Amino acid sequence: MATAILLHPSTPHDYHRIISSELVIPSDPQISIPVGILACQRKYIGLIGDPLLRSLDTSVVSCTVVQPPPADKKKSGKKTVSAPVLPEEPVLHVQLHDTVIFPEGGGQPTDIGTVTLKVDGSSWQVLQAKRHGGHAVHYIRIKDGDLEAAVRAFSPGAQVTVALGEEGYERRYDHMSMHTSQHLLSALLESRLNIPTLSWSLTSYPSPCYVEIPRGMTPDEILSIQTEANRLVFEGRKVHVEVDELNHEQERSGEVAKTETGRAIGKALPDDYTGGIKRVIVIDGVDRNP
């Protein structure tokens, strides 16, 4: 009988590697830390942060009231990122100094969670988080329809605790696991069978995830890729993130770095991405991918 020992998940101390000498994580609480080096994305000596971090004490940078647009039915389908349905009434758009709630991006769906005000202990539901330019914006449900009270509660400088909660943490852990799995699968398909990944979709459990490829695969090909992927997983190949400043001039010129297989690194970034942060996910000896 085979026995598997599952260890409690942990993040290696060298998981997050800032390779630019000029890139600094803002410490001023009046400044929103950009997407790419958020607490939910980093693991850095001297700073609180971990992809497995469940809660964080932080402060409000800005707050506005926004009326969500009607749901776009055309975006439904297997290739879209799974996003929560927003209410028809207005919501708060809140920027925090830092956060453990991952904003939708890079093919990974948004986290969900709560923001609790230190002043009175009231808890507010985070419906979703999205990247606006280079910063994370939390979409918060307004209580009892009292817009003025909500805006006052989230005035700049207000001290809060942002948290995933049990449901949010399970959702985050599933998303992270599936996202890294897609990186591994796409790398093996390309390096072993010369099959590129055309697109992919990460949806929330129990919906299936998809990887779109240009041709069908034979049973033998499927078995070989599955066997190799499992071998690398059980071998415990390390995964780390290299963080650098984004060269916007280079991106606009089209002169981007490439992997050994010719895959562009940092190509096709959104036009509104202004954060100045470039992250490359590295699976030791297997893949480097933005």
PATORBA-897630 format. One record per residue (C-alpha): residue in three letters; y, x, z. Coordinates in steps of 0.05 Angstrom, whole numbers, plus 32768, in hexadecimal, padded with zeros to 4 digits. Example, Ala and Ser with C-alpha at 12.3 -4.5 7.8 and 13.67 -1.06 7.14 Angstrom:
% PATORBA-897630
ALA7FA680F6809C
SER7FEB8111808F
//
This chain:
% PATORBA-897630
MET800080008000
ALA8044801C7FEC
THR807C801A8020
ALA80C6801F8011
ILE80F980328046
LEU813E80158039
LEU8175803B805D
HIS81B6801C8073
PRO81E88025803A
SER821B805D8044
THR824E80818019
PRO824A80CE8013
HIS828680F4802D
ASP829281127FE8
TYR828C80D17FC2
HIS82D780CD7FB3
ARG82F4810B7F94
ILE833E81117F83
ILE834181487F4F
SER838C81467F44
SER83B681727F72
GLU83F281447F67
LEU83D181017F75
VAL83E380E97FBB
ILE83CD80A87FDE
PRO840E80867FF6
SER841580828041
ASP845680598042
PRO844280128058
GLN84797FF6802C
ILE845480107FEE
SER84167FEF7FD1
ILE83DF80227FC5
PRO83CB801F7F7B
VAL838980067F61
GLY835A80417F59
ILE8365805E7F9F
LEU8362801F7FCA
ALA833B8020800B
CYS83037FFA7FE9
GLN82FE80307FB4
ARG830680717FD9
LYS82E3809D800C
TYR831580D38020
ILE83198100805D
GLY835280EC808B
LEU835C80A7806E
ILE83388065807C
GLY8311804F803F
ASP82CB80428027
PRO82AD80147FF2
LEU82837FF8802B
LEU82BF7FEB8058
ARG82C27FA3806E
SER83077F9D808D
LEU83497FC28092
ASP838A7FBC80BA
THR83C57FC0808A
SER84097FA1807B
VAL842A7F738049
VAL84537F928011
SER84687F547FEB
CYS845A7F097FE5
THR846A7ED57FB0
VAL84567E8D7FA2
VAL84357E827F5E
GLN841A7E447F3B
PRO83D67E567F1D
PRO83CF7E477ED3
PRO839C7E147EBC
ALA83557E2F7EB6
ASP83477E4C7E71
LYS83067E2C7E5A
LYS83037E5A7E1D
LYS82F37E957E4B
SER82B17E787E63
GLY82747E9D7E4A
LYS82447ED57E5B
LYS82747F0E7E49
THR82AC7EFA7E7A
VAL82B57F137EC1
SER82A37EDE7EF4
ALA82E37EC77F17
PRO82EE7E927F4D
VAL830F7E517F39
LEU83567E4E7F54
PRO83737E0F7F72
GLU83A57DE57F4B
GLU83DA7DED7F81
PRO84047E2C7F8A
VAL83E77E6B7FAA
LEU84057EA97FC9
HIS84057EEB7FA3
VAL84037F1F7FDA
GLN84057F6A7FD2
LEU83ED7F93800E
HIS83F77FDC801D
ASP83AB7FE58016
THR836E7FB98011
VAL83237FB38016
ILE83237F7A7FE3
PHE83137F967F9E
PRO833E7F777F67
GLU831A7F617F28
GLY83187F997EF6
GLY82EC7FCA7ED1
GLY82BA7F927EC4
GLN82B07F857F0E
PRO82C27F407F2A
THR82F37F367F62
ASP82E17F397FAB
ILE82F07EFF7FDA
GLY83047F018023
THR833A7EF18055
VAL837D7F0C806E
THR838B7F0180B8
LEU83D17F0580D4
LYS83D87F308112
VAL84127F08812D
ASP83EB7EC78137
GLY83A37ED58123
SER83A47EA280EA
SER83737EB080B2
TRP83847EA48069
GLN83517E9F8031
VAL83547ED27FF8
LEU833D7EAC7FBB
GLN833D7EE97F8E
ALA83607F2B7F82
LYS83787F457F3F
ARG839B7F827F25
HIS83E37F777F11
GLY83FA7FB57EED
GLY83E07FEB7F1B
HIS83DC7FC47F5D
ALA83AD7F937F7F
VAL83C77F4D7F89
HIS83A47F1D7FBA
TYR83A37ED47FA6
ILE83A87EB07FE9
ARG839E7E657FF5
ILE83DB7E448015
LYS83CC7E1D8054
ASP83E17DD48058
GLY840D7DDB801B
ASP84457DFA8045
LEU84637E2C8014
GLU849D7E43803F
ALA84727E50807C
ALA84407E768052
VAL84757EA38034
ARG84927EB08079
ALA844E7EC28094
PHE84447EF7805E
SER84897F168061
PRO848B7F608050
GLY84757F8B808A
ALA84487F5580AA
GLN840B7F7580CA
VAL83C97F5980B2
THR837E7F6680B1
VAL835E7F5E806D
ALA83127F52806F
LEU82D87F428041
GLY82AF7F1A8073
GLU82647F14806D
GLU82647EED802C
GLY82987F1A800E
TYR82737F598022
GLU82317F418004
ARG82567F2F7FC4
ARG82777F747FC2
TYR82367F997FCE
ASP82137F727F97
HIS824C7F807F66
MET824D7FCB7F76
SER82027FD17F6E
MET82017FAC7F2C
HIS823E7FD37F12
THR821F80177F20
SER81DD7FFE7F03
GLN82017FEC7EC2
HIS821F80327EBE
LEU81D8804F7EC6
LEU81B8801F7E94
SER81EE802A7E5F
ALA81EA80767E67
LEU819E80767E5E
LEU81A080477E22
GLU81D380747E00
SER81B580B87E12
ARG816B80A67E09
LEU816D80737DD0
ASN81B2807C7DB2
ILE81C180337DC1
PRO820B80287DD5
THR82227FF27E04
LEU824F7FC37DDD
SER82647F9A7E19
TRP824A7F837E5C
SER82567F4D7E8F
LEU824E7F507EDB
THR82497F0B7EFA
SER823F7EF67F42
TYR81F97EE77F5D
PRO81D07EC07F4A
SER81EB7EC27F03
PRO81CC7EF87ED7
CYS81F27F357EBE
TYR81F37F497E75
VAL81F67F897E4C
GLU82037F7E7E01
ILE81E47FB17DD2
PRO81E47FB47D85
ARG81997FAA7D7C
GLY815B7F907D9E
MET812D7FBE7DC5
THR80E27FC57DBF
PRO80B67FBA7DFD
ASP80A780057DFF
GLU80F280157DFE
ILE81007FE47E36
LEU80C880017E60
SER80DF80497E55
ILE8127803A7E68
GLN811180127EA5
THR80E280497EBC
GLU8118807F7EB4
ALA814C80557ED8
ASN811E80487F12
ARG810B80927F16
LEU815480A67F1C
VAL816280707F50
PHE812880847F7C
GLU813980CD7F72
GLY817B80BE7F94
ARG81AA80D97F5F
LYS81F080E07F7D
VAL822B80B77F65
HIS827380CC7F6E
VAL82B880BA7F55
GLU82EA80EB7F38
VAL833280D37F3E
ASP836B80EF7F16
GLU83B080DC7EFD
LEU83AF80B47EBD
ASN83D180D57E82
HIS83F280997E61
GLU840D80C37E27
GLN83C780DB7E18
GLU83AC80947E1C
ARG83E1807A7DEB
SER83D480B37DBB
GLY838980A57DBB
GLU837980EC7DCF
VAL834980DE7E08
ALA831281077E27
LYS82CA80F97E12
THR828581007E30
GLU8250812C7E11
THR823780F07DE9
GLY827C80E27DCE
ARG828D80A77DFB
ALA82D880A47E09
ILE82EF80AB7E51
GLY832B80807E63
LYS832F805F7E1F
ALA834180157E16
LEU8366800E7E58
PRO838C7FCC7E5F
ASP83D27FCE7E42
ASP83EF7FB87E86
TYR83CC7FEF7EAD
THR840580167ECE
GLY83E380317F0C
GLY83DE80797EF3
ILE839780807F10
LYS835A80947EE7
ARG8315808E7F07
VAL82D580AB7EE8
ILE829280967F05
VAL826080CF7F05
ILE821580C67F0D
ASP81FC810D7F1A
GLY81DC812A7EDB
VAL81DB80E77EB8
ASP822080CA7EA7
ARG826C80D07EAC
ASN828F808E7E9E
PRO82D480717EAC
//
